[in-house]
Amino acid sequence: MSNSFGRIFKITTFGESHGKAIGVIIDGCPSGVNLDEAFIQSELDRRKPGQSKITTQRKELDTFEIQSGVFEGKSTGTPISIVIHNKDQKSKDYDHIKSAYRPSHADYTYQEKYGIRDYRGGGRSSARETAARVAAGAIAKLVLNKLNISCQAYVSAVGNIELKANYNALDLSKTESNIVRCPDEALAETMIAEIDAVRKQGDTIGGIVDCVIQGVPVGLGEPVFGKLHAELGAAMLGINAVKGFEYGSGFDGTKMKGSEHNDLFFTEAGEVKTKTNYSGGIQGGISNGEDIYFRVGFKPVATIMKSQESIDQKGDSTDVTGRGRHDPCVVPRAVPIVEAMAALVIVDFYLLNKMYLT
């Protein structure tokens, strides 16, 4: 069950970082969706390794194969199977940690839970698995396109370098104009320099990804234990390296008074709207028609190119130094992953609410 996500639009991912392939099975995709393979590939290209000097240098093309659920370019309503073959594994880079536990990795917990672990690149716990989510999320985006719903994420912080402006004041079309995926081009250069400096020190750094979902109709969300923001939070916290999630006013809202924070209603052209949107487009766990926006915090990558104290499986002291190819900061490649998971949540709730496409 832990390898599946969603209730109506349900995905199950499979594969490991250094296995033959990774992939996803999508069950519940409505029939008749034009599965634009060029678009799906473009989404995978945004996440793939080896994009720039501030990402891992592992070279994977991440080309995919759709093996079922499609006829004449359209979804048939039956399970869609997608496979992405691994091509550039260097498993020998991990021989030195066959029995050692890397600090802040899943090595120890996987060993204790299963009694066995794939030490090559972290196996199933590797962020390599998220390529499968991006492929599924691309199909979810194609469904949302028919409904005029969009999900757009961008990097808002790297370490202490933070973009303070609200998404409404930004030109989000500039997000893909630089390798760090920050829509403020001047600040992006500062972020890139910081990541590169940290990389040269053999270290890593964290950051924040913001996301806005626009065009969501009123009524998505299932009280009491199926609240829309709770599912979005679960989706984001299930992404590798995520340490925090907040939506709407988030923690800043705790500093406000109710008279300041309440979103006042009014009507415009017969539609109900709110004068502010501290609620983040969700009230009572249900979408209210306003933009849904949230922030996702990513920790520094655990693998660093410096010696660290640790222990092995026998409990003996040892030193661990990172080898191989790793991201000095995950947030540039996390942007399409955040979008994918957001799209999967919204599609699932839409189908729960409507059970058909209009």
Contacts in CASP RR format, 6 or more apart in sequence:
PFRMAT RR
TARGET T0000
AUTHOR 0000-0000-0000
METHOD contacts of the structure
MODEL  1
MSNSFGRIFKITTFGESHGKAIGVIIDGCPSGVNLDEAFIQSELDRRKPG
QSKITTQRKELDTFEIQSGVFEGKSTGTPISIVIHNKDQKSKDYDHIKSA
YRPSHADYTYQEKYGIRDYRGGGRSSARETAARVAAGAIAKLVLNKLNIS
CQAYVSAVGNIELKANYNALDLSKTESNIVRCPDEALAETMIAEIDAVRK
QGDTIGGIVDCVIQGVPVGLGEPVFGKLHAELGAAMLGINAVKGFEYGSG
FDGTKMKGSEHNDLFFTEAGEVKTKTNYSGGIQGGISNGEDIYFRVGFKP
VATIMKSQESIDQKGDSTDVTGRGRHDPCVVPRAVPIVEAMAALVIVDFY
LLNKMYLT
3 12 0 8 1.000
3 13 0 8 1.000
3 14 0 8 1.000
4 10 0 8 1.000
4 11 0 8 1.000
4 12 0 8 1.000
5 11 0 8 1.000
5 12 0 8 1.000
5 235 0 8 1.000
5 344 0 8 1.000
6 344 0 8 1.000
6 348 0 8 1.000
7 348 0 8 1.000
7 352 0 8 1.000
8 28 0 8 1.000
8 348 0 8 1.000
8 351 0 8 1.000
8 352 0 8 1.000
8 355 0 8 1.000
9 26 0 8 1.000
9 28 0 8 1.000
9 29 0 8 1.000
9 140 0 8 1.000
9 143 0 8 1.000
9 344 0 8 1.000
9 347 0 8 1.000
9 348 0 8 1.000
9 351 0 8 1.000
10 26 0 8 1.000
10 27 0 8 1.000
10 28 0 8 1.000
10 348 0 8 1.000
11 24 0 8 1.000
11 25 0 8 1.000
11 26 0 8 1.000
11 27 0 8 1.000
11 132 0 8 1.000
11 133 0 8 1.000
11 136 0 8 1.000
11 344 0 8 1.000
12 24 0 8 1.000
12 25 0 8 1.000
12 27 0 8 1.000
13 22 0 8 1.000
13 23 0 8 1.000
13 24 0 8 1.000
13 129 0 8 1.000
13 132 0 8 1.000
13 133 0 8 1.000
13 136 0 8 1.000
14 22 0 8 1.000
14 23 0 8 1.000
14 24 0 8 1.000
14 25 0 8 1.000
14 132 0 8 1.000
15 21 0 8 1.000
15 22 0 8 1.000
15 23 0 8 1.000
15 124 0 8 1.000
15 129 0 8 1.000
15 132 0 8 1.000
16 22 0 8 1.000
16 118 0 8 1.000
16 120 0 8 1.000
16 122 0 8 1.000
16 123 0 8 1.000
16 124 0 8 1.000
16 126 0 8 1.000
16 128 0 8 1.000
16 129 0 8 1.000
17 86 0 8 1.000
17 89 0 8 1.000
17 118 0 8 1.000
17 120 0 8 1.000
17 121 0 8 1.000
17 122 0 8 1.000
17 123 0 8 1.000
17 124 0 8 1.000
17 126 0 8 1.000
17 128 0 8 1.000
17 129 0 8 1.000
18 86 0 8 1.000
18 89 0 8 1.000
18 91 0 8 1.000
18 94 0 8 1.000
18 118 0 8 1.000
18 120 0 8 1.000
18 121 0 8 1.000
18 123 0 8 1.000
19 86 0 8 1.000
19 89 0 8 1.000
19 120 0 8 1.000
19 123 0 8 1.000
20 85 0 8 1.000
20 86 0 8 1.000
21 83 0 8 1.000
21 84 0 8 1.000
21 85 0 8 1.000
21 86 0 8 1.000
22 83 0 8 1.000
22 84 0 8 1.000
22 86 0 8 1.000
22 128 0 8 1.000
22 129 0 8 1.000
22 131 0 8 1.000
22 132 0 8 1.000
23 81 0 8 1.000
23 82 0 8 1.000
23 83 0 8 1.000
23 84 0 8 1.000
23 131 0 8 1.000
23 132 0 8 1.000
23 135 0 8 1.000
24 81 0 8 1.000
24 82 0 8 1.000
24 132 0 8 1.000
24 133 0 8 1.000
24 135 0 8 1.000
24 136 0 8 1.000
25 79 0 8 1.000
25 80 0 8 1.000
25 81 0 8 1.000
25 82 0 8 1.000
26 79 0 8 1.000
26 80 0 8 1.000
26 81 0 8 1.000
26 82 0 8 1.000
26 136 0 8 1.000
26 139 0 8 1.000
27 79 0 8 1.000
27 80 0 8 1.000
28 77 0 8 1.000
28 79 0 8 1.000
28 351 0 8 1.000
29 75 0 8 1.000
29 77 0 8 1.000
29 80 0 8 1.000
29 139 0 8 1.000
29 143 0 8 1.000
30 75 0 8 1.000
30 77 0 8 1.000
30 143 0 8 1.000
30 351 0 8 1.000
30 356 0 8 1.000
30 357 0 8 1.000
31 74 0 8 1.000
31 75 0 8 1.000
31 76 0 8 1.000
31 77 0 8 1.000
32 74 0 8 1.000
32 75 0 8 1.000
32 76 0 8 1.000
32 77 0 8 1.000
33 74 0 8 1.000
33 75 0 8 1.000
33 139 0 8 1.000
33 142 0 8 1.000
33 143 0 8 1.000
33 146 0 8 1.000
34 73 0 8 1.000
34 74 0 8 1.000
34 142 0 8 1.000
35 66 0 8 1.000
35 70 0 8 1.000
35 73 0 8 1.000
35 74 0 8 1.000
35 75 0 8 1.000
35 80 0 8 1.000
35 139 0 8 1.000
35 142 0 8 1.000
36 142 0 8 1.000
37 66 0 8 1.000
39 138 0 8 1.000
39 141 0 8 1.000
39 142 0 8 1.000
40 64 0 8 1.000
40 135 0 8 1.000
40 138 0 8 1.000
40 139 0 8 1.000
40 142 0 8 1.000
41 63 0 8 1.000
41 64 0 8 1.000
43 134 0 8 1.000
43 135 0 8 1.000
43 137 0 8 1.000
43 138 0 8 1.000
43 141 0 8 1.000
43 336 0 8 1.000
43 340 0 8 1.000
44 62 0 8 1.000
44 63 0 8 1.000
44 64 0 8 1.000
44 84 0 8 1.000
44 131 0 8 1.000
44 134 0 8 1.000
44 135 0 8 1.000
44 138 0 8 1.000
45 62 0 8 1.000
46 134 0 8 1.000
46 176 0 8 1.000
46 333 0 8 1.000
46 335 0 8 1.000
46 336 0 8 1.000
47 62 0 8 1.000
47 130 0 8 1.000
47 131 0 8 1.000
47 134 0 8 1.000
47 333 0 8 1.000
47 336 0 8 1.000
47 337 0 8 1.000
48 60 0 8 1.000
48 61 0 8 1.000
48 62 0 8 1.000
48 131 0 8 1.000
48 333 0 8 1.000
49 55 0 8 1.000
49 56 0 8 1.000
49 57 0 8 1.000
49 58 0 8 1.000
49 59 0 8 1.000
49 60 0 8 1.000
49 325 0 8 1.000
49 327 0 8 1.000
49 333 0 8 1.000
50 56 0 8 1.000
50 57 0 8 1.000
50 58 0 8 1.000
50 59 0 8 1.000
50 60 0 8 1.000
51 179 0 8 1.000
51 332 0 8 1.000
51 333 0 8 1.000
52 179 0 8 1.000
52 332 0 8 1.000
53 179 0 8 1.000
53 196 0 8 1.000
53 199 0 8 1.000
54 179 0 8 1.000
54 180 0 8 1.000
54 192 0 8 1.000
54 195 0 8 1.000
54 196 0 8 1.000
54 199 0 8 1.000
54 327 0 8 1.000
54 328 0 8 1.000
54 329 0 8 1.000
54 332 0 8 1.000
55 179 0 8 1.000
55 327 0 8 1.000
55 332 0 8 1.000
55 333 0 8 1.000
56 325 0 8 1.000
56 326 0 8 1.000
56 327 0 8 1.000
57 325 0 8 1.000
58 88 0 8 1.000
58 90 0 8 1.000
58 325 0 8 1.000
59 87 0 8 1.000
59 88 0 8 1.000
60 86 0 8 1.000
60 87 0 8 1.000
60 88 0 8 1.000
61 87 0 8 1.000
62 84 0 8 1.000
62 131 0 8 1.000
63 84 0 8 1.000
63 85 0 8 1.000
64 82 0 8 1.000
64 83 0 8 1.000
64 84 0 8 1.000
64 135 0 8 1.000
65 82 0 8 1.000
65 83 0 8 1.000
65 84 0 8 1.000
65 85 0 8 1.000
66 80 0 8 1.000
66 81 0 8 1.000
66 82 0 8 1.000
67 81 0 8 1.000
67 82 0 8 1.000
67 83 0 8 1.000
68 78 0 8 1.000
68 79 0 8 1.000
68 80 0 8 1.000
68 81 0 8 1.000
69 75 0 8 1.000
69 76 0 8 1.000
69 77 0 8 1.000
69 78 0 8 1.000
69 79 0 8 1.000
69 80 0 8 1.000
69 81 0 8 1.000
70 76 0 8 1.000
70 80 0 8 1.000
75 139 0 8 1.000
80 139 0 8 1.000
82 132 0 8 1.000
82 135 0 8 1.000
82 136 0 8 1.000
84 131 0 8 1.000
84 132 0 8 1.000
84 135 0 8 1.000
86 128 0 8 1.000
89 120 0 8 1.000
90 324 0 8 1.000
90 325 0 8 1.000
91 120 0 8 1.000
91 121 0 8 1.000
93 121 0 8 1.000
93 323 0 8 1.000
93 324 0 8 1.000
93 325 0 8 1.000
94 119 0 8 1.000
94 120 0 8 1.000
94 121 0 8 1.000
94 122 0 8 1.000
94 323 0 8 1.000
94 324 0 8 1.000
96 320 0 8 1.000
96 321 0 8 1.000
96 323 0 8 1.000
97 107 0 8 1.000
97 119 0 8 1.000
97 320 0 8 1.000
98 119 0 8 1.000
99 312 0 8 1.000
99 313 0 8 1.000
99 314 0 8 1.000
100 107 0 8 1.000
100 310 0 8 1.000
100 311 0 8 1.000
100 312 0 8 1.000
100 313 0 8 1.000
100 318 0 8 1.000
100 320 0 8 1.000
101 107 0 8 1.000
101 108 0 8 1.000
101 111 0 8 1.000
101 310 0 8 1.000
101 311 0 8 1.000
101 312 0 8 1.000
101 313 0 8 1.000
101 320 0 8 1.000
102 302 0 8 1.000
102 303 0 8 1.000
102 308 0 8 1.000
102 310 0 8 1.000
102 320 0 8 1.000
102 322 0 8 1.000
103 302 0 8 1.000
103 308 0 8 1.000
103 310 0 8 1.000
103 320 0 8 1.000
104 299 0 8 1.000
104 302 0 8 1.000
105 122 0 8 1.000
105 125 0 8 1.000
105 302 0 8 1.000
105 303 0 8 1.000
106 117 0 8 1.000
106 122 0 8 1.000
106 125 0 8 1.000
107 117 0 8 1.000
107 119 0 8 1.000
107 122 0 8 1.000
110 117 0 8 1.000
110 124 0 8 1.000
110 125 0 8 1.000
111 117 0 8 1.000
111 313 0 8 1.000
117 123 0 8 1.000
118 124 0 8 1.000
121 128 0 8 1.000
125 240 0 8 1.000
126 240 0 8 1.000
127 240 0 8 1.000
127 241 0 8 1.000
127 330 0 8 1.000
129 240 0 8 1.000
130 239 0 8 1.000
130 240 0 8 1.000
130 337 0 8 1.000
130 340 0 8 1.000
133 337 0 8 1.000
133 340 0 8 1.000
133 341 0 8 1.000
133 344 0 8 1.000
134 336 0 8 1.000
134 337 0 8 1.000
134 340 0 8 1.000
136 340 0 8 1.000
136 344 0 8 1.000
137 339 0 8 1.000
137 340 0 8 1.000
137 341 0 8 1.000
137 343 0 8 1.000
137 344 0 8 1.000
138 340 0 8 1.000
140 340 0 8 1.000
140 343 0 8 1.000
140 344 0 8 1.000
140 346 0 8 1.000
140 347 0 8 1.000
141 151 0 8 1.000
141 339 0 8 1.000
141 340 0 8 1.000
141 343 0 8 1.000
143 347 0 8 1.000
143 350 0 8 1.000
143 357 0 8 1.000
144 150 0 8 1.000
144 151 0 8 1.000
144 343 0 8 1.000
144 346 0 8 1.000
144 347 0 8 1.000
144 350 0 8 1.000
146 357 0 8 1.000
147 215 0 8 1.000
147 217 0 8 1.000
147 350 0 8 1.000
147 357 0 8 1.000
147 358 0 8 1.000
148 215 0 8 1.000
149 213 0 8 1.000
149 214 0 8 1.000
149 215 0 8 1.000
149 216 0 8 1.000
149 346 0 8 1.000
149 350 0 8 1.000
150 213 0 8 1.000
150 214 0 8 1.000
150 215 0 8 1.000
151 211 0 8 1.000
151 212 0 8 1.000
151 213 0 8 1.000
151 339 0 8 1.000
151 342 0 8 1.000
151 343 0 8 1.000
151 346 0 8 1.000
152 172 0 8 1.000
152 175 0 8 1.000
152 211 0 8 1.000
152 212 0 8 1.000
152 214 0 8 1.000
152 339 0 8 1.000
153 175 0 8 1.000
153 209 0 8 1.000
153 210 0 8 1.000
153 211 0 8 1.000
153 212 0 8 1.000
153 335 0 8 1.000
153 336 0 8 1.000
153 338 0 8 1.000
153 339 0 8 1.000
153 342 0 8 1.000
154 167 0 8 1.000
154 170 0 8 1.000
154 172 0 8 1.000
154 175 0 8 1.000
154 181 0 8 1.000
154 182 0 8 1.000
154 183 0 8 1.000
154 209 0 8 1.000
154 210 0 8 1.000
154 211 0 8 1.000
154 335 0 8 1.000
155 163 0 8 1.000
155 180 0 8 1.000
155 181 0 8 1.000
155 182 0 8 1.000
155 188 0 8 1.000
155 191 0 8 1.000
155 207 0 8 1.000
155 208 0 8 1.000
155 209 0 8 1.000
155 210 0 8 1.000
155 331 0 8 1.000
155 332 0 8 1.000
155 335 0 8 1.000
156 162 0 8 1.000
156 163 0 8 1.000
156 182 0 8 1.000
156 208 0 8 1.000
156 209 0 8 1.000
156 210 0 8 1.000
156 295 0 8 1.000
157 163 0 8 1.000
157 207 0 8 1.000
157 208 0 8 1.000
157 331 0 8 1.000
158 180 0 8 1.000
158 191 0 8 1.000
158 194 0 8 1.000
158 195 0 8 1.000
158 205 0 8 1.000
158 206 0 8 1.000
158 207 0 8 1.000
158 329 0 8 1.000
158 331 0 8 1.000
159 194 0 8 1.000
159 205 0 8 1.000
159 206 0 8 1.000
159 207 0 8 1.000
161 187 0 8 1.000
161 190 0 8 1.000
161 191 0 8 1.000
161 194 0 8 1.000
162 208 0 8 1.000
163 170 0 8 1.000
163 182 0 8 1.000
163 183 0 8 1.000
163 184 0 8 1.000
163 187 0 8 1.000
165 184 0 8 1.000
167 210 0 8 1.000
167 212 0 8 1.000
167 291 0 8 1.000
167 293 0 8 1.000
170 183 0 8 1.000
170 184 0 8 1.000
171 183 0 8 1.000
172 183 0 8 1.000
172 212 0 8 1.000
173 183 0 8 1.000
174 183 0 8 1.000
174 184 0 8 1.000
174 185 0 8 1.000
175 181 0 8 1.000
175 182 0 8 1.000
175 183 0 8 1.000
175 335 0 8 1.000
177 183 0 8 1.000
177 185 0 8 1.000
178 185 0 8 1.000
178 188 0 8 1.000
178 189 0 8 1.000
178 192 0 8 1.000
179 192 0 8 1.000
179 332 0 8 1.000
180 188 0 8 1.000
180 191 0 8 1.000
180 192 0 8 1.000
180 195 0 8 1.000
180 331 0 8 1.000
180 332 0 8 1.000
181 188 0 8 1.000
181 331 0 8 1.000
181 332 0 8 1.000
181 335 0 8 1.000
182 188 0 8 1.000
182 191 0 8 1.000
194 205 0 8 1.000
195 205 0 8 1.000
195 328 0 8 1.000
195 329 0 8 1.000
196 328 0 8 1.000
198 204 0 8 1.000
198 205 0 8 1.000
198 328 0 8 1.000
198 329 0 8 1.000
199 328 0 8 1.000
202 304 0 8 1.000
202 305 0 8 1.000
202 306 0 8 1.000
202 328 0 8 1.000
203 300 0 8 1.000
203 304 0 8 1.000
203 305 0 8 1.000
203 306 0 8 1.000
203 328 0 8 1.000
204 300 0 8 1.000
204 301 0 8 1.000
204 302 0 8 1.000
204 303 0 8 1.000
204 304 0 8 1.000
204 326 0 8 1.000
204 327 0 8 1.000
204 328 0 8 1.000
204 329 0 8 1.000
205 300 0 8 1.000
205 328 0 8 1.000
205 329 0 8 1.000
206 297 0 8 1.000
206 298 0 8 1.000
206 299 0 8 1.000
206 300 0 8 1.000
206 301 0 8 1.000
206 329 0 8 1.000
206 330 0 8 1.000
206 331 0 8 1.000
207 297 0 8 1.000
207 298 0 8 1.000
207 329 0 8 1.000
207 331 0 8 1.000
208 295 0 8 1.000
208 296 0 8 1.000
208 297 0 8 1.000
208 298 0 8 1.000
208 331 0 8 1.000
209 295 0 8 1.000
209 296 0 8 1.000
209 297 0 8 1.000
209 298 0 8 1.000
209 331 0 8 1.000
209 334 0 8 1.000
209 335 0 8 1.000
209 338 0 8 1.000
210 293 0 8 1.000
210 294 0 8 1.000
210 295 0 8 1.000
210 296 0 8 1.000
211 293 0 8 1.000
211 294 0 8 1.000
211 295 0 8 1.000
211 296 0 8 1.000
211 338 0 8 1.000
211 339 0 8 1.000
211 342 0 8 1.000
212 291 0 8 1.000
212 292 0 8 1.000
212 293 0 8 1.000
213 291 0 8 1.000
213 292 0 8 1.000
213 293 0 8 1.000
213 342 0 8 1.000
213 346 0 8 1.000
214 291 0 8 1.000
214 292 0 8 1.000
215 289 0 8 1.000
215 291 0 8 1.000
216 281 0 8 1.000
216 287 0 8 1.000
216 289 0 8 1.000
216 292 0 8 1.000
216 346 0 8 1.000
217 287 0 8 1.000
217 289 0 8 1.000
217 350 0 8 1.000
218 272 0 8 1.000
218 286 0 8 1.000
218 287 0 8 1.000
218 288 0 8 1.000
218 289 0 8 1.000
219 286 0 8 1.000
219 287 0 8 1.000
219 288 0 8 1.000
219 289 0 8 1.000
219 353 0 8 1.000
220 228 0 8 1.000
220 286 0 8 1.000
220 287 0 8 1.000
220 346 0 8 1.000
220 349 0 8 1.000
220 350 0 8 1.000
220 352 0 8 1.000
220 353 0 8 1.000
221 227 0 8 1.000
221 228 0 8 1.000
221 231 0 8 1.000
221 285 0 8 1.000
221 286 0 8 1.000
221 287 0 8 1.000
221 349 0 8 1.000
221 352 0 8 1.000
221 353 0 8 1.000
222 228 0 8 1.000
222 349 0 8 1.000
222 352 0 8 1.000
223 284 0 8 1.000
223 285 0 8 1.000
223 286 0 8 1.000
226 285 0 8 1.000
227 282 0 8 1.000
227 284 0 8 1.000
227 285 0 8 1.000
227 286 0 8 1.000
228 282 0 8 1.000
228 285 0 8 1.000
228 286 0 8 1.000
228 287 0 8 1.000
228 292 0 8 1.000
228 345 0 8 1.000
228 349 0 8 1.000
229 247 0 8 1.000
229 282 0 8 1.000
229 285 0 8 1.000
229 294 0 8 1.000
230 285 0 8 1.000
231 345 0 8 1.000
231 348 0 8 1.000
231 349 0 8 1.000
232 245 0 8 1.000
232 247 0 8 1.000
232 292 0 8 1.000
232 294 0 8 1.000
232 342 0 8 1.000
232 345 0 8 1.000
233 245 0 8 1.000
233 247 0 8 1.000
233 294 0 8 1.000
235 341 0 8 1.000
235 342 0 8 1.000
235 344 0 8 1.000
235 345 0 8 1.000
236 242 0 8 1.000
236 244 0 8 1.000
236 245 0 8 1.000
236 294 0 8 1.000
236 296 0 8 1.000
236 338 0 8 1.000
236 341 0 8 1.000
236 342 0 8 1.000
237 244 0 8 1.000
237 245 0 8 1.000
238 341 0 8 1.000
239 296 0 8 1.000
239 334 0 8 1.000
239 337 0 8 1.000
239 338 0 8 1.000
239 341 0 8 1.000
240 330 0 8 1.000
241 298 0 8 1.000
241 299 0 8 1.000
241 301 0 8 1.000
241 302 0 8 1.000
241 330 0 8 1.000
241 334 0 8 1.000
242 296 0 8 1.000
242 297 0 8 1.000
242 298 0 8 1.000
242 299 0 8 1.000
243 297 0 8 1.000
243 298 0 8 1.000
243 299 0 8 1.000
244 296 0 8 1.000
244 297 0 8 1.000
245 294 0 8 1.000
245 295 0 8 1.000
245 296 0 8 1.000
245 297 0 8 1.000
246 294 0 8 1.000
246 295 0 8 1.000
247 280 0 8 1.000
247 282 0 8 1.000
247 292 0 8 1.000
247 293 0 8 1.000
247 294 0 8 1.000
247 295 0 8 1.000
248 277 0 8 1.000
248 278 0 8 1.000
248 279 0 8 1.000
248 280 0 8 1.000
248 281 0 8 1.000
248 282 0 8 1.000
248 293 0 8 1.000
248 294 0 8 1.000
249 256 0 8 1.000
249 261 0 8 1.000
249 278 0 8 1.000
249 279 0 8 1.000
249 280 0 8 1.000
250 295 0 8 1.000
253 261 0 8 1.000
253 278 0 8 1.000
256 278 0 8 1.000
261 278 0 8 1.000
262 278 0 8 1.000
263 274 0 8 1.000
263 275 0 8 1.000
263 276 0 8 1.000
263 277 0 8 1.000
263 278 0 8 1.000
263 279 0 8 1.000
263 283 0 8 1.000
263 290 0 8 1.000
264 274 0 8 1.000
264 275 0 8 1.000
264 276 0 8 1.000
265 272 0 8 1.000
265 273 0 8 1.000
265 274 0 8 1.000
265 275 0 8 1.000
266 272 0 8 1.000
266 273 0 8 1.000
266 274 0 8 1.000
266 275 0 8 1.000
267 273 0 8 1.000
273 290 0 8 1.000
274 288 0 8 1.000
274 290 0 8 1.000
277 290 0 8 1.000
277 291 0 8 1.000
277 293 0 8 1.000
279 288 0 8 1.000
279 290 0 8 1.000
280 290 0 8 1.000
280 291 0 8 1.000
280 292 0 8 1.000
280 293 0 8 1.000
280 294 0 8 1.000
281 287 0 8 1.000
281 288 0 8 1.000
281 289 0 8 1.000
281 290 0 8 1.000
281 291 0 8 1.000
281 292 0 8 1.000
281 293 0 8 1.000
282 288 0 8 1.000
282 292 0 8 1.000
287 349 0 8 1.000
296 334 0 8 1.000
296 338 0 8 1.000
298 330 0 8 1.000
298 331 0 8 1.000
298 334 0 8 1.000
300 329 0 8 1.000
301 326 0 8 1.000
301 327 0 8 1.000
301 328 0 8 1.000
301 329 0 8 1.000
301 330 0 8 1.000
303 322 0 8 1.000
303 326 0 8 1.000
304 322 0 8 1.000
305 321 0 8 1.000
305 322 0 8 1.000
305 323 0 8 1.000
306 321 0 8 1.000
306 322 0 8 1.000
307 319 0 8 1.000
307 320 0 8 1.000
307 321 0 8 1.000
308 319 0 8 1.000
308 320 0 8 1.000
308 321 0 8 1.000
309 317 0 8 1.000
309 318 0 8 1.000
309 319 0 8 1.000
309 320 0 8 1.000
310 317 0 8 1.000
310 318 0 8 1.000
310 319 0 8 1.000
310 320 0 8 1.000
311 317 0 8 1.000
311 318 0 8 1.000
312 318 0 8 1.000
327 333 0 8 1.000
END
